[in-house]
Amino acid sequence: MMSKMINEFIRDLYKTNEFIPLHAPTFDSTEKAFLLDTIDSTFVSSVGKYVDEFEKRVANYTGATRAVATTNGTAALHTSLHLADIKAGDLVITQALTFVATCNALFHLGAEPVFVDVSANTLGLCPNAVDDFLEQHAVLSEQGCIHQKSGRRIKAALPVHTFGHPVELDALISVCEKWGITLIEDAAESLGSFYKGQHTGTFGLFGAISFNGNKIITTGGGGMVLCNDAALGDRIKYITTTAKVPHPYEFYHDEAGFNYRMPNLNAALGCAQIEKLDTFIKSKRELAANYKAFFYNSIFRFVDEPAHAKSNFWLNAVLCPDQETRDKVLAETNGDGVMTRPVWRLMHRLPMYKNALRGSLPNAEYFEAHLINLPSSPVSV
Ligand SMILES: *Cc1c(COP(=O)(O)O)cnc(C)c1O
């Protein structure tokens, strides 16, 4: 089975001879109505009813006690890490197989990533690999988990629910508890993904979601911090809105806050999009089932959802038998206007993170060389 059959199959799914993007947003009249309503109200910026409404609806959907909207997913991560007391010089365990934002959020706090391998069946941070790394390189002291060689603190673990597939949360939580480190979830890609019936992003101290244009629902640009502690939820709101002490007309700020509040205009888009989230997930799960059946018994291996998880299948993926096949398929699908792409370059290959501490990364390296993402927009019904 080679590229020609793959192209034909995908063109058949999307019923088009035009260019097929990797992931495009879907809008209808609701988005337009909510946007017009926002413009008519003049509340297009940092105050307005749609922000509160969107936050409430995401909290309801995910089961989080609080959901606080931000300008984007990177800002949601930055805020989460800041409130988890991640400071300059701290180390945070994360995966090399991720989008660069995960590491950039750490970088801008002066903290550094420590790359540990991903699981073969989740594509997300591997609990055993984390425990092995810590057993080899860390000690648990009164100051917490210390990286022996550098004497620096390992403060948190930041797993990514890659392509919407939940990591092994039970095991990861146990490892975090054993080593006294905080769990923060990069749930940027996993809105609508559940682990043992509980929504991803609600297991750690914080979970960060993204509503970028290519995510499962979009606000243009946007993000959300989830947490299960009302007081912490208030802290997120406060720090993302310039830490202004409430007063009818006085301007007084008592700490250096961020200006990360999602504008009402974007939240209006979010309120329209979240109404369709379940429809999108249903369509994307059907799409995934179609891909799975198509690649069954071929030289390619479809990346399925892990056990105990219900994935949103944000991006579908297949593993090629070797890198040569991968490169051929990438060239021949893109050449025919069917957009596919390899997974991100691993983070330790980027100039900013090449000196970061890391364990051995055989699974991440395997995915880097073999994986292809396939067009994954919901098929219109
Ligand atoms: C999209 C994404 C982000 C960042 O979200 P933005 O809204 O683009 O800032 C962070 N981490 C992962 C894994 C992502 O896919």
The ligand as an SDF file (V2000), in Angstrom:
LIG
                    3D

 15 15  0  0  0  0  0  0  0  0999 V2000
   -0.7820   23.9620   20.8560 C   0  0  0  0  0  0  0  0  0  0  0  0
    0.1030   23.4890   21.9370 C   0  0  0  0  0  0  0  0  0  0  0  0
    0.5730   24.3480   22.9640 C   0  0  0  0  0  0  0  0  0  0  0  0
    0.4610   25.8240   22.9670 C   0  0  0  0  0  0  0  0  0  0  0  0
   -0.7040   26.3930   22.6380 O   0  0  0  0  0  0  0  0  0  0  0  0
   -0.7590   27.8350   21.9330 P   0  0  0  0  0  0  0  0  0  0  0  0
   -2.2160   28.1630   22.1150 O   0  0  0  0  0  0  0  0  0  0  0  0
   -0.3660   27.6390   20.5090 O   0  0  0  0  0  0  0  0  0  0  0  0
    0.1240   28.7690   22.6720 O   0  0  0  0  0  0  0  0  0  0  0  0
    1.2990   23.7930   24.0090 C   0  0  0  0  0  0  0  0  0  0  0  0
    1.6080   22.5000   24.0440 N   0  0  0  0  0  0  0  0  0  0  0  0
    1.2060   21.6420   23.0810 C   0  0  0  0  0  0  0  0  0  0  0  0
    1.5770   20.2080   23.1980 C   0  0  0  0  0  0  0  0  0  0  0  0
    0.4680   22.1130   21.9840 C   0  0  0  0  0  0  0  0  0  0  0  0
    0.1110   21.2690   21.0150 O   0  0  0  0  0  0  0  0  0  0  0  0
  1  2  1  0
  2  3  1  0
  2 14  2  0
  3  4  1  0
  3 10  2  0
  4  5  1  0
  5  6  1  0
  6  7  2  0
  6  8  1  0
  6  9  1  0
 10 11  1  0
 11 12  2  0
 12 13  1  0
 12 14  1  0
 14 15  1  0
M  END
$$$$
